[in-house]
C-alpha cells in the first residue's frame, strides 16, 4: 500500500481530457479533413499503458553500420603497409561501431550530412587505428605499424566512411520523398503551423503533416487547411486513422502537463518523437543533444530519445533480477518458513495472500505476500490501506512493519512478473483512479514494476502523496541505468537494517 487518496495534490482538470475543446473555427477546420472528431462528448477514460508498437524504420542503423564496416574492411585490405589480416577487421569494425554509437553517429536525423560528420569520423578512425597499432606492436613487436601506414589508414578510413554514409543518406532522401510518413505537429498553433508549413514545402525531410495537436488553451493563429486537434481523444483518433509515425514537438514535452501526457500516447503507437524550436530559444535540460546539430529548414531539431529503449541493458536487468532473486529465495527460505509457520499458528489457514496488480504495459499479474489480515476480495481490491486495522494480529503487524510480508514477491521476480527495482505495482481499481487524476501516473508502467524503487528509498511508502510517488517513479525511468538499480538495492538493504548510505 503506497499512499492515500487524501494526499492527492494534482488537479483533475489538467489531464488528457482537460483543457479547452477549441473554438468554432477549429471544428470547421477539422471537418474538411480525413481526421474525424469523436462521435459524442465522452470523458477520457484511464487506459493502462500498452506495449509500444515497433514500426519498421526506413532510417534504421543497419545501413550505416554496413557502410562503416565496409570502410574498415576496405582499409585493412587496400593498405599493404598495415600488415593486418583481413579477418582482424571484424573486431576492429565492432570497436568502431561502439565508438560511433558513443558519439551519437547512429541517431536519427532529419537532415543528415556525411561531410558535417567527417571530423567525428576522422577522430574515431584515429583512435581506432592507434589502438590497433598498439595491439599489433605489443603482440608482434617486429611488425609494428609505421607512422605513414597509420596516417594512411586513418585518412582512408575517414574518407570511405564519409562516402558510404553519403550514399546511404542519398538513398534515404529519395525514399522519403517518394513515401513520406504521416506526422503530427504538437504545440501552440502559432509555432506549430510554422513548422508544418516548413515540412509541407520541403518533402526531402519525409514528414507529411496531417494535423496540429494544439496544446494551448485555445486555437489562435492562421493554420490554413491544416486541422487543429484540441482534445486527447481527437489526437488518438488522428494517430490511428492516419497511421501517424512521427510527432514533432515545438516545445519541450515537460513544459506542461497536457504536452507531457501526449508523449505516452505517441510512444504507445510507435511514433518517433522530435523536438523543433521555432523560436530558437528553447533550452532542454536532461536530454542528450545530437551532435552534429540537426535542423529542419533552419529550425533547431533533435530526436527525443526515450532512455528505457535499450534492449541489451534490459536483458541484463532481467538476468540480474533472476539471479539475485533466486539466490535471495534460497537464502531467505528459513526465514520464510518461520514467517509461514507464525502466520499459520496466529491467523489460521491461508498463509499466502494473492492479489491482482498492474505491471509492465498495463498487464495484470498475481502478486504474492504473506497474509497479515483477513479481508474479502472486494475489500482487499478497493480499500487503500489497512495500517492500524484492529483485526490485524501482532504477527501480521510485525510482518508489515518489517516488510517480511513481501518476501514471497521474490517468486514474482523469478517468474518475470516483477523486477527487484521499479515502480511499486498497484491494484487495477486505483490505477484507473490515479491515472484519471495524475497525467504522469500512467507512464509509470513503461518499466517493470519492482519490490523497491527510488520512491521507497526516499520514504514514500504507506500514507504518502501519489503525485510525489509518480514523480519519483518517472524520474527513475527517465534516468534508468543498471548502476542506479544496484544503488537503490544497496540503499534498500541499508534501510532494512536501519542504516543510511548518504542522501535523504
C-alpha positions as CSV (number, residue, x, y, z in Angstrom):
1,X,0.0,0.0,0.0
2,X,1.6,3.2,-1.1
3,X,-0.2,6.4,-0.4
4,X,-3.6,7.8,0.4
5,X,-6.1,9.4,-1.8
6,X,-6.4,12.3,0.7
7,X,-2.9,13.3,-0.2
8,X,-3.6,13.8,-3.9
9,X,-2.2,17.2,-4.9
10,X,-2.8,17.1,-8.7
11,X,-5.6,19.0,-10.4
12,X,-8.2,16.8,-12.1
13,X,-8.8,19.3,-14.9
14,X,-5.3,19.2,-16.3
15,X,-5.3,15.6,-17.5
16,X,-5.6,14.4,-21.1
17,X,-9.3,15.3,-21.3
18,X,-8.9,18.6,-19.6
19,X,-8.5,21.9,-21.2
20,X,-10.5,23.6,-23.9
21,X,-12.0,21.9,-26.9
22,X,-11.1,24.7,-29.1
23,X,-13.2,27.3,-30.9
24,X,-15.9,27.0,-33.6
25,X,-13.2,27.7,-36.2
26,X,-11.3,24.7,-35.1
27,X,-14.4,22.5,-35.6
28,X,-14.7,23.8,-39.2
29,X,-11.1,23.1,-40.0
30,X,-11.4,19.6,-38.6
31,X,-14.4,18.8,-40.8
32,X,-12.6,19.3,-44.1
33,X,-10.0,16.6,-43.5
34,X,-9.9,12.8,-43.0
35,X,-9.5,13.2,-39.3
36,X,-12.9,12.6,-37.7
37,X,-14.0,14.1,-34.4
38,X,-15.3,11.9,-31.6
39,X,-19.0,10.7,-32.1
40,X,-20.0,12.4,-28.9
41,X,-18.7,14.1,-25.9
42,X,-17.0,11.5,-23.8
43,X,-14.7,11.8,-20.8
44,X,-11.3,10.4,-21.3
45,X,-11.1,7.0,-19.6
46,X,-8.0,5.9,-17.9
47,X,-6.3,3.4,-20.1
48,X,-3.4,1.2,-19.0
49,X,-0.2,1.6,-20.9
50,X,0.1,-0.9,-23.8
51,X,3.2,-2.4,-25.3
52,X,4.7,0.1,-27.8
53,X,4.3,-0.9,-31.4
54,X,7.7,-1.2,-33.1
55,X,7.1,0.2,-36.6
56,X,9.6,-0.7,-39.3
57,X,12.0,2.2,-39.6
58,X,13.2,3.3,-43.0
59,X,16.2,5.0,-41.4
60,X,17.5,2.3,-39.2
61,X,21.1,1.9,-38.2
62,X,21.9,-1.2,-40.2
63,X,22.8,0.7,-43.5
64,X,25.1,3.0,-41.6
65,X,26.7,0.0,-39.7
66,X,27.2,-1.7,-43.0
67,X,28.9,1.4,-44.6
68,X,31.2,1.7,-41.6
69,X,32.1,-2.0,-41.6
70,X,32.8,-2.0,-45.3
71,X,35.1,1.0,-44.8
72,X,37.1,-0.8,-42.2
73,X,37.4,-4.0,-44.3
74,X,38.4,-2.0,-47.4
75,X,41.0,0.0,-45.5
76,X,42.5,-3.2,-44.0
77,X,42.7,-4.9,-47.4
78,X,43.8,-1.9,-49.5
79,X,46.9,-0.8,-47.5
80,X,49.6,-3.5,-47.5
81,X,51.7,-1.5,-45.2
82,X,49.3,-2.3,-42.4
83,X,50.2,-6.0,-42.4
84,X,46.9,-6.6,-40.7
85,X,45.0,-9.8,-41.6
86,X,41.5,-9.1,-43.2
87,X,39.8,-11.3,-40.6
88,X,41.1,-8.9,-37.9
89,X,38.8,-6.3,-39.4
90,X,35.8,-7.9,-37.8
91,X,36.7,-7.0,-34.1
92,X,38.0,-3.6,-35.4
93,X,34.7,-2.9,-37.0
94,X,32.8,-3.8,-33.8
95,X,35.0,-1.4,-31.8
96,X,34.4,1.3,-34.4
97,X,30.6,0.8,-34.2
98,X,30.9,1.3,-30.4
99,X,32.9,4.5,-30.9
100,X,30.4,5.8,-33.4
101,X,27.4,4.9,-31.2
102,X,29.0,6.7,-28.2
103,X,29.4,9.8,-30.4
104,X,25.7,9.7,-31.5
105,X,26.6,9.0,-35.1
106,X,23.7,6.4,-35.4
107,X,21.0,8.6,-34.0
108,X,18.1,9.5,-36.3
109,X,18.4,12.9,-38.1
110,X,16.1,14.8,-40.4
111,X,18.9,16.4,-42.3
112,X,21.9,14.1,-42.1
113,X,25.2,15.3,-43.7
114,X,28.2,13.0,-44.1
115,X,30.5,16.0,-44.6
116,X,29.4,17.5,-41.3
117,X,30.2,14.2,-39.6
118,X,33.6,14.0,-41.2
119,X,35.5,15.5,-38.2
120,X,33.9,13.0,-35.9
121,X,34.6,10.1,-38.3
122,X,38.2,11.1,-38.6
123,X,38.7,11.4,-34.8
124,X,37.2,8.0,-34.2
125,X,39.2,6.5,-37.0
126,X,42.4,7.9,-35.4
127,X,41.5,6.4,-32.0
128,X,40.7,3.1,-33.7
129,X,43.8,2.6,-35.7
130,X,46.1,4.0,-32.9
131,X,44.6,1.3,-30.6
132,X,45.1,-1.3,-33.4
133,X,48.7,-0.3,-33.8
134,X,49.3,-0.6,-30.1
135,X,47.9,-4.1,-30.0
136,X,50.0,-5.2,-33.0
137,X,53.1,-3.7,-31.5
138,X,52.5,-5.5,-28.2
139,X,51.7,-8.8,-29.9
140,X,54.4,-8.8,-32.6
141,X,57.0,-6.1,-32.0
142,X,58.7,-6.8,-35.3
143,X,55.6,-5.9,-37.3
144,X,54.8,-2.6,-35.6
145,X,52.9,-0.2,-37.8
146,X,54.8,2.8,-39.2
147,X,53.6,6.3,-38.9
148,X,53.0,6.5,-42.6
149,X,50.8,3.4,-42.7
150,X,48.9,4.6,-39.6
151,X,48.2,8.0,-41.2
152,X,47.1,6.5,-44.5
153,X,44.8,4.1,-42.6
154,X,43.1,7.0,-40.7
155,X,42.6,9.1,-43.8
156,X,41.3,6.2,-45.9
157,X,39.0,5.0,-43.2
158,X,37.5,8.5,-42.7
159,X,37.1,9.1,-46.5
160,X,35.5,5.7,-47.2
161,X,33.1,6.0,-44.2
162,X,32.1,9.5,-45.2
163,X,31.5,8.3,-48.8
164,X,29.5,5.3,-47.6
165,X,27.3,7.4,-45.3
166,X,26.7,10.0,-48.0
167,X,25.5,7.2,-50.3
168,X,23.2,5.9,-47.6
169,X,21.8,9.4,-46.9
170,X,21.1,10.0,-50.6
171,X,19.1,6.7,-50.9
172,X,17.2,7.6,-47.8
173,X,16.4,11.1,-49.1
174,X,14.9,9.6,-52.3
175,X,12.8,7.1,-50.3
176,X,11.5,9.9,-48.0
177,X,10.4,12.0,-51.0
178,X,8.6,9.1,-52.6
179,X,7.0,7.7,-49.4
180,X,6.6,10.5,-46.8
181,X,5.4,9.5,-43.3
182,X,2.3,10.9,-41.7
183,X,3.2,13.4,-39.0
184,X,1.5,15.4,-36.3
185,X,3.0,18.7,-35.1
186,X,2.4,19.3,-31.4
187,X,2.4,22.6,-29.7
188,X,0.7,26.1,-29.6
189,X,-0.8,26.8,-33.1
190,X,1.4,29.8,-33.9
191,X,4.7,27.9,-33.7
192,X,3.2,24.5,-34.8
193,X,1.8,26.0,-38.1
194,X,5.2,27.4,-39.0
195,X,6.9,24.0,-38.6
196,X,4.1,22.3,-40.5
197,X,4.5,24.8,-43.4
198,X,8.2,24.1,-43.5
199,X,7.5,20.3,-43.7
200,X,5.0,20.9,-46.5
201,X,7.4,22.9,-48.5
202,X,10.4,20.6,-48.0
203,X,9.5,17.0,-48.9
204,X,13.1,15.8,-48.6
205,X,12.5,15.5,-44.8
206,X,10.0,12.8,-45.4
207,X,7.4,14.1,-43.0
208,X,3.9,14.9,-44.2
209,X,1.9,16.8,-41.6
210,X,-1.7,15.7,-41.3
211,X,-2.7,17.9,-38.3
212,X,-1.7,20.1,-35.5
213,X,-2.1,18.9,-31.9
214,X,-2.8,22.2,-30.1
215,X,-1.6,22.3,-26.5
216,X,-2.7,25.8,-25.8
217,X,-5.9,26.8,-24.1
218,X,-7.5,27.8,-27.4
219,X,-6.6,27.7,-31.1
220,X,-5.2,31.0,-32.4
221,X,-3.3,32.0,-35.5
222,X,-3.8,31.0,-39.1
223,X,-3.3,27.4,-39.9
224,X,-4.8,27.3,-43.4
225,X,-6.4,24.0,-44.2
226,X,-4.5,22.2,-41.5
227,X,-6.8,20.6,-38.9
228,X,-6.4,21.5,-35.3
229,X,-6.9,18.8,-32.8
230,X,-7.8,20.1,-29.4
231,X,-8.6,17.1,-27.3
232,X,-6.7,14.0,-26.3
233,X,-9.3,11.7,-28.0
234,X,-9.1,13.7,-31.2
235,X,-5.3,13.2,-31.3
236,X,-5.6,9.5,-30.5
237,X,-8.1,9.0,-33.4
238,X,-5.9,11.0,-35.8
239,X,-2.9,8.8,-34.9
240,X,-4.8,5.6,-35.6
241,X,-6.7,6.7,-38.7
242,X,-3.7,8.4,-40.4
243,X,-1.1,5.8,-39.4
244,X,1.0,8.6,-37.8
245,X,4.6,7.6,-37.4
246,X,6.3,10.9,-36.3
247,X,5.4,13.6,-33.9
248,X,7.2,17.0,-33.9
249,X,7.0,18.9,-30.7
250,X,7.5,22.7,-30.8
251,X,8.2,22.9,-27.1
252,X,9.8,20.6,-24.6
253,X,7.3,17.8,-23.6
254,X,7.8,18.6,-19.9
255,X,6.7,22.2,-20.5
256,X,3.2,21.5,-19.3
257,X,1.1,18.5,-18.2
258,X,-1.0,18.4,-21.4
259,X,2.1,18.2,-23.6
260,X,3.7,15.6,-21.3
261,X,0.6,13.4,-21.5
262,X,0.9,13.2,-25.3
263,X,4.3,11.6,-25.1
264,X,2.9,8.4,-23.7
265,X,0.2,8.3,-26.5
266,X,2.7,8.7,-29.3
267,X,5.1,6.2,-27.7
268,X,2.3,3.6,-27.4
269,X,1.7,3.8,-31.1
270,X,5.3,3.5,-32.1
271,X,5.8,7.1,-33.2
272,X,9.2,8.7,-33.4
273,X,9.4,11.9,-31.4
274,X,11.3,15.1,-32.4
275,X,11.7,18.5,-30.8
276,X,11.8,21.5,-33.1
277,X,12.4,25.0,-31.8
278,X,10.6,27.6,-33.9
279,X,11.5,30.5,-31.6
280,X,15.2,29.4,-31.4
281,X,15.2,29.9,-27.6
282,X,14.1,26.5,-26.1
283,X,16.6,25.1,-23.6
284,X,16.0,21.4,-22.9
285,X,17.6,20.1,-19.8
286,X,18.3,16.4,-19.1
287,X,18.4,15.4,-22.8
288,X,21.3,14.5,-25.0
289,X,21.6,16.9,-27.9
290,X,22.6,15.1,-31.1
291,X,26.0,16.0,-32.5
292,X,26.4,17.4,-35.0
293,X,23.3,19.5,-34.7
294,X,20.3,18.7,-36.8
295,X,17.9,21.2,-38.4
296,X,14.5,21.4,-40.0
297,X,14.7,24.2,-42.6
298,X,16.6,26.4,-40.2
299,X,14.8,25.3,-37.0
300,X,17.0,23.5,-34.5
301,X,15.7,20.0,-34.1
302,X,16.7,16.9,-32.1
303,X,15.3,13.5,-31.6
304,X,13.6,12.8,-28.2
305,X,15.2,9.5,-27.3
306,X,13.4,7.5,-24.5
307,X,16.1,6.2,-22.2
308,X,14.3,2.9,-21.4
309,X,14.5,1.7,-25.0
310,X,17.9,-0.1,-24.6
311,X,17.3,-3.8,-25.2
312,X,20.8,-5.1,-24.2
313,X,20.6,-3.4,-20.8
314,X,17.0,-4.5,-20.4
315,X,18.1,-8.1,-20.9
316,X,21.0,-7.6,-18.4
317,X,18.5,-6.2,-15.9
318,X,16.3,-9.2,-16.3
319,X,19.3,-11.6,-15.9
320,X,20.4,-9.8,-12.8
321,X,16.9,-9.9,-11.4
322,X,16.5,-13.6,-12.0
323,X,20.0,-14.4,-10.5
324,X,19.7,-12.3,-7.4
325,X,16.0,-13.2,-6.7
326,X,16.9,-17.0,-7.0
327,X,19.8,-16.6,-4.6
328,X,17.7,-14.5,-2.2
329,X,14.9,-17.1,-2.2
330,X,17.4,-19.8,-1.2
331,X,19.0,-17.6,1.4
332,X,15.6,-16.5,2.8
333,X,14.0,-19.9,2.8
334,X,14.4,-20.5,6.6
335,X,13.1,-17.0,7.4
336,X,10.1,-17.5,5.0
337,X,9.4,-20.9,6.6
338,X,9.3,-19.3,10.1
339,X,7.1,-16.5,8.8
340,X,4.7,-19.0,7.2
341,X,4.5,-21.0,10.4
342,X,3.9,-17.9,12.5
343,X,1.0,-16.8,10.2
344,X,-0.5,-20.3,10.2
345,X,-0.4,-20.5,14.0
346,X,-1.6,-17.0,14.6
347,X,-4.2,-16.4,11.9
348,X,-5.1,-19.9,10.7
349,X,-5.1,-21.4,7.2
350,X,-4.3,-19.3,4.1
351,X,-0.7,-18.3,4.6
352,X,-0.1,-16.7,1.2
353,X,-2.2,-13.7,0.2
354,X,-2.8,-13.3,-3.6
355,X,-3.9,-10.0,-5.1
356,X,-4.2,-8.7,-8.7
357,X,-1.8,-5.9,-9.5
358,X,-0.9,-4.0,-12.7
359,X,2.5,-4.5,-14.2
360,X,4.5,-3.7,-17.3
361,X,2.5,-2.1,-20.1
362,X,-0.7,-2.5,-18.0
363,X,-0.7,-6.3,-17.9
364,X,-2.2,-7.8,-14.7
365,X,-0.5,-10.4,-12.6
366,X,-1.0,-12.0,-9.2
367,X,1.2,-10.6,-6.5
368,X,2.2,-12.9,-3.6
369,X,2.5,-11.8,0.0
370,X,2.3,-13.3,3.5
371,X,-1.2,-12.8,4.8
372,X,-1.4,-10.2,7.5
373,X,-5.1,-9.5,7.6
374,X,-8.3,-11.4,6.8
375,X,-10.4,-9.5,4.3
376,X,-12.8,-10.3,1.5
377,X,-11.9,-9.9,-2.2
378,X,-13.8,-6.6,-2.7
379,X,-12.3,-5.0,0.4
380,X,-8.8,-6.0,-0.5
381,X,-9.1,-4.7,-4.0
382,X,-10.7,-1.3,-3.2
383,X,-9.5,-0.4,0.4
384,X,-6.5,1.8,0.3
385,X,-4.6,0.9,3.5
386,X,-5.0,-1.5,6.4
387,X,-2.5,0.2,8.7
388,X,-3.9,0.4,12.2
389,X,-6.7,-2.1,11.5
390,X,-7.7,-3.7,14.8
391,X,-8.2,-7.1,13.0
392,X,-4.5,-7.4,12.4
393,X,-2.7,-9.8,14.7
394,X,0.6,-8.9,16.4
395,X,2.3,-11.3,13.9
396,X,0.7,-9.5,11.0
397,X,1.7,-6.1,12.3
398,X,5.3,-7.3,12.8
399,X,5.5,-8.7,9.3
400,X,4.2,-5.5,7.7
401,X,6.4,-3.2,9.7
402,X,9.5,-5.2,8.9
403,X,8.5,-5.8,5.3
404,X,8.9,-9.5,5.7
405,X,5.4,-10.0,4.3
406,X,6.8,-9.1,0.9
407,X,9.4,-11.9,0.7
408,X,7.1,-14.1,-1.5
409,X,7.4,-11.4,-4.1
410,X,10.9,-12.8,-4.9
411,X,9.0,-15.6,-6.7
412,X,7.2,-12.9,-8.7
413,X,10.6,-11.6,-9.8
414,X,11.8,-15.1,-10.8
415,X,8.6,-15.6,-12.8
416,X,9.2,-12.3,-14.6
417,X,6.1,-10.5,-13.2
418,X,8.2,-8.0,-11.4
419,X,11.8,-6.7,-11.1
420,X,13.8,-6.1,-8.0
421,X,13.8,-2.4,-8.6
422,X,11.0,-0.4,-10.3
423,X,7.7,1.4,-9.6
424,X,5.6,-0.3,-7.0
425,X,2.6,-2.2,-8.6
426,X,-0.9,-1.1,-7.7
427,X,-4.3,-2.6,-7.9
428,X,-6.4,-2.0,-11.1
429,X,-9.1,0.0,-9.2
430,X,-6.5,2.5,-8.0
431,X,-4.6,2.5,-11.3
432,X,-7.7,3.7,-13.1
433,X,-8.5,6.2,-10.4
434,X,-5.0,7.7,-10.2
435,X,-4.4,7.8,-14.0
436,X,-7.5,10.0,-14.4
437,X,-6.2,12.5,-11.9
438,X,-2.4,12.5,-12.4
439,X,-1.3,12.6,-16.1
440,X,2.1,11.1,-15.2
441,X,0.8,8.1,-13.3
442,X,0.0,6.0,-16.4
443,X,3.6,6.5,-17.6
444,X,4.9,4.5,-14.6
445,X,4.1,1.3,-16.5
446,X,6.9,1.9,-19.1
447,X,9.2,-0.2,-16.8
448,X,8.7,-3.5,-15.0
449,X,7.2,-2.9,-11.5
450,X,9.5,-3.7,-8.6
451,X,9.8,-4.7,-5.0
452,X,11.6,-1.5,-4.1
453,X,12.3,1.7,-6.0
454,X,13.5,5.3,-5.9
455,X,10.3,6.5,-4.2
456,X,10.6,3.9,-1.5
457,X,14.2,4.7,-0.5
458,X,13.1,8.4,-0.2
459,X,10.5,7.5,2.3
460,X,7.4,7.5,0.0
461,X,5.7,4.4,1.4
462,X,2.3,3.9,3.0
463,X,0.2,7.0,3.5
464,X,2.2,9.4,1.3
465,X,1.5,11.5,-1.8
466,X,0.6,9.8,-5.0
467,X,1.8,12.8,-7.0
468,X,5.2,12.6,-5.3
469,X,5.4,8.8,-5.9
470,X,4.6,9.2,-9.6
471,X,7.2,12.0,-10.0
472,X,9.9,9.8,-8.4
473,X,9.0,6.8,-10.4
474,X,9.0,8.6,-13.7
475,X,12.4,10.2,-12.8
476,X,13.8,6.8,-12.1
477,X,12.6,5.6,-15.5
478,X,13.9,8.6,-17.4
479,X,17.3,8.3,-15.8
480,X,17.4,4.5,-15.5
481,X,20.7,2.6,-15.5
482,X,22.0,-0.7,-14.1
483,X,24.2,1.2,-11.7
484,X,21.1,3.1,-10.4
485,X,19.4,-0.2,-9.8
486,X,22.4,-1.5,-7.8
487,X,22.5,1.8,-5.8
488,X,18.8,1.5,-4.9
489,X,19.2,-2.1,-3.8
490,X,22.1,-1.1,-1.6
491,X,20.0,1.8,-0.1
492,X,17.1,-0.6,0.4
493,X,19.3,-3.2,2.2
494,X,20.8,-0.4,4.4
495,X,17.4,0.9,5.4
496,X,16.2,-2.6,6.2
497,X,18.9,-2.7,8.9
498,X,18.2,0.9,9.9
499,X,21.4,2.2,8.3
500,X,21.6,5.1,5.9
501,X,24.0,5.4,2.9
502,X,24.1,9.0,2.0
503,X,21.3,11.2,0.6
504,X,17.8,11.5,2.0
